[in-house]
Amino acid sequence: MTPHKTPRGAAALGKLKTFEGVPSPYDQKKRLVCPDALKVIRIKNFRKTTLLGELAEKFGWTKKDLVNTLEDKRKARSTAHYERAVKSTENTKKKSEGNQEVKKINEELAKYGF
């Protein structure tokens, strides 16, 4: 609970952002895992927990199916983007392997242990 009646708490609530799914400015960013925040580590196994979506659905939220379909579309786009990126790096490596200048540089770097 934030002290929403104090100026400090009101400012904190003013800065709070909540989203359904992953919004557009953040869906292109690399996702990271914070090990200290994992549920398995932070919550003891005898505590009762629930997901926010399940709780909202019990209180009348009807957009779960819509959010799931949008999330599936986002995952498909993300997978396609990843495959294009991998293919692009492979093509770049193939092009550089045939280049004589790159071979000379790689041989020189190999002498120094790279």
C-alpha positions in Angstrom: 0.0 0.0 0.0 1.2 3.4 -0.9 0.4 6.4 1.3 -1.8 7.9 -1.4 -3.0 10.8 0.8 0.4 12.3 1.3 2.2 14.3 -1.5 4.9 11.7 -1.7 2.4 8.9 -2.2 0.3 10.9 -4.7 3.5 11.5 -6.7 4.3 7.8 -6.6 0.8 6.9 -7.9 1.1 9.5 -10.6 4.3 7.8 -11.8 2.8 4.3 -11.8 2.2 2.8 -15.2 0.2 -0.5 -15.8 -0.3 -2.3 -19.1 -2.1 -5.3 -20.5 0.4 -7.4 -22.3 3.6 -5.7 -23.7 3.0 -2.1 -25.0 4.6 -0.9 -28.2 7.6 1.0 -26.8 8.7 -2.0 -24.8 7.9 -4.9 -27.2 11.0 -4.3 -29.3 13.3 -4.1 -26.3 15.4 -7.1 -25.2 13.8 -8.9 -22.3 15.9 -9.7 -19.2 15.3 -11.9 -16.3 16.0 -10.5 -12.8 16.9 -13.6 -10.7 16.2 -11.9 -7.4 12.6 -11.2 -8.5 11.7 -14.8 -9.5 8.5 -16.1 -7.9 10.3 -19.4 -7.0 12.9 -17.5 -5.0 10.9 -14.7 -3.4 7.6 -16.5 -2.4 7.7 -19.3 0.1 6.0 -22.5 -1.1 3.4 -22.6 1.6 2.0 -19.1 0.7 -1.2 -18.9 -1.4 -0.8 -16.9 -4.6 -2.9 -16.0 -7.6 -2.4 -14.4 -11.0 -3.7 -10.9 -11.6 -5.6 -12.1 -14.7 -7.4 -14.8 -12.7 -8.3 -12.3 -10.0 -9.6 -9.7 -12.5 -11.6 -12.4 -14.3 -13.4 -13.3 -11.1 -14.4 -9.7 -10.6 -15.8 -9.3 -14.1 -12.9 -8.6 -16.5 -13.9 -9.9 -19.9 -10.8 -9.1 -22.0 -8.7 -12.2 -21.2 -9.3 -13.8 -24.6 -8.5 -10.6 -26.4 -5.2 -10.2 -24.5 -4.3 -13.8 -25.1 -4.8 -13.5 -28.9 -2.8 -10.3 -29.0 0.0 -11.9 -27.0 0.0 -14.8 -29.4 0.4 -12.4 -32.3 3.2 -10.6 -30.5 5.0 -13.8 -29.9 4.7 -14.8 -33.6 6.0 -11.4 -34.7 8.9 -11.7 -32.2 9.8 -15.2 -33.4 9.8 -14.0 -37.0 12.0 -11.0 -36.1 14.4 -13.3 -34.2 14.6 -15.7 -37.2 15.3 -12.7 -39.6 18.0 -11.4 -37.2 19.7 -14.9 -37.0 19.5 -15.2 -40.8 21.0 -11.8 -41.3 24.0 -12.5 -39.0 24.6 -15.8 -40.8 24.6 -14.1 -44.1 27.0 -11.5 -42.8 29.3 -14.2 -41.5 29.2 -16.1 -44.9 30.0 -12.9 -46.8 32.9 -12.1 -44.5 34.4 -15.6 -44.7 34.9 -15.2 -48.5 36.5 -11.8 -48.1 40.4 -11.9 -48.3 40.9 -8.9 -46.1 38.8 -10.4 -43.4 40.8 -13.7 -43.6 44.0 -11.7 -43.2 42.6 -9.9 -40.1 41.4 -13.2 -38.6 44.8 -14.8 -39.1 46.5 -11.9 -37.4 44.0 -12.0 -34.5 44.5 -15.8 -34.2 48.2 -15.1 -33.6 47.2 -13.1 -30.5 44.7 -15.6 -29.2 41.5 -14.2 -30.5 
